[in-house]
Amino acid sequence: MNATPMTPETIAAIASQSLGMPLTEADAQATAAMLNALAADMQAFRKMPLGDDEPATTFAAAEGQP
């Protein structure tokens, strides 16, 4: 499943309509680039053969540690 790239125009519309927060063109471009990079990174995780393993929600460096 490939994500549809976010455009600066879409980001600006979401910010304005949903949040009531207009963005500058530079901010909309930077946010779109960041979200598109994040979506690309998530695609790599989707391809990992994890089987039925649940994702770890915490990391314990030693047995019994929080």
Secondary structure as a PSIPRED ss2 file (coil, helix, strand):
# PSIPRED VFORMAT (PSIPRED V4.0)

   1 M C   1.000  0.000  0.000
   2 N C   1.000  0.000  0.000
   3 A C   1.000  0.000  0.000
   4 T C   1.000  0.000  0.000
   5 P C   1.000  0.000  0.000
   6 M C   1.000  0.000  0.000
   7 T C   1.000  0.000  0.000
   8 P H   0.000  1.000  0.000
   9 E H   0.000  1.000  0.000
  10 T H   0.000  1.000  0.000
  11 I H   0.000  1.000  0.000
  12 A H   0.000  1.000  0.000
  13 A H   0.000  1.000  0.000
  14 I H   0.000  1.000  0.000
  15 A H   0.000  1.000  0.000
  16 S H   0.000  1.000  0.000
  17 Q H   0.000  1.000  0.000
  18 S H   0.000  1.000  0.000
  19 L H   0.000  1.000  0.000
  20 G C   1.000  0.000  0.000
  21 M C   1.000  0.000  0.000
  22 P C   1.000  0.000  0.000
  23 L C   1.000  0.000  0.000
  24 T C   1.000  0.000  0.000
  25 E H   0.000  1.000  0.000
  26 A H   0.000  1.000  0.000
  27 D H   0.000  1.000  0.000
  28 A H   0.000  1.000  0.000
  29 Q H   0.000  1.000  0.000
  30 A H   0.000  1.000  0.000
  31 T H   0.000  1.000  0.000
  32 A H   0.000  1.000  0.000
  33 A H   0.000  1.000  0.000
  34 M H   0.000  1.000  0.000
  35 L H   0.000  1.000  0.000
  36 N H   0.000  1.000  0.000
  37 A H   0.000  1.000  0.000
  38 L H   0.000  1.000  0.000
  39 A H   0.000  1.000  0.000
  40 A H   0.000  1.000  0.000
  41 D H   0.000  1.000  0.000
  42 M H   0.000  1.000  0.000
  43 Q H   0.000  1.000  0.000
  44 A H   0.000  1.000  0.000
  45 F H   0.000  1.000  0.000
  46 R H   0.000  1.000  0.000
  47 K C   1.000  0.000  0.000
  48 M C   1.000  0.000  0.000
  49 P C   1.000  0.000  0.000
  50 L C   1.000  0.000  0.000
  51 G C   1.000  0.000  0.000
  52 D C   1.000  0.000  0.000
  53 D C   1.000  0.000  0.000
  54 E C   1.000  0.000  0.000
  55 P C   1.000  0.000  0.000
  56 A C   1.000  0.000  0.000
  57 T C   1.000  0.000  0.000
  58 T C   1.000  0.000  0.000
  59 F C   1.000  0.000  0.000
  60 A C   1.000  0.000  0.000
  61 A C   1.000  0.000  0.000
  62 A C   1.000  0.000  0.000
  63 E C   1.000  0.000  0.000
  64 G C   1.000  0.000  0.000
  65 Q C   1.000  0.000  0.000
  66 P C   1.000  0.000  0.000
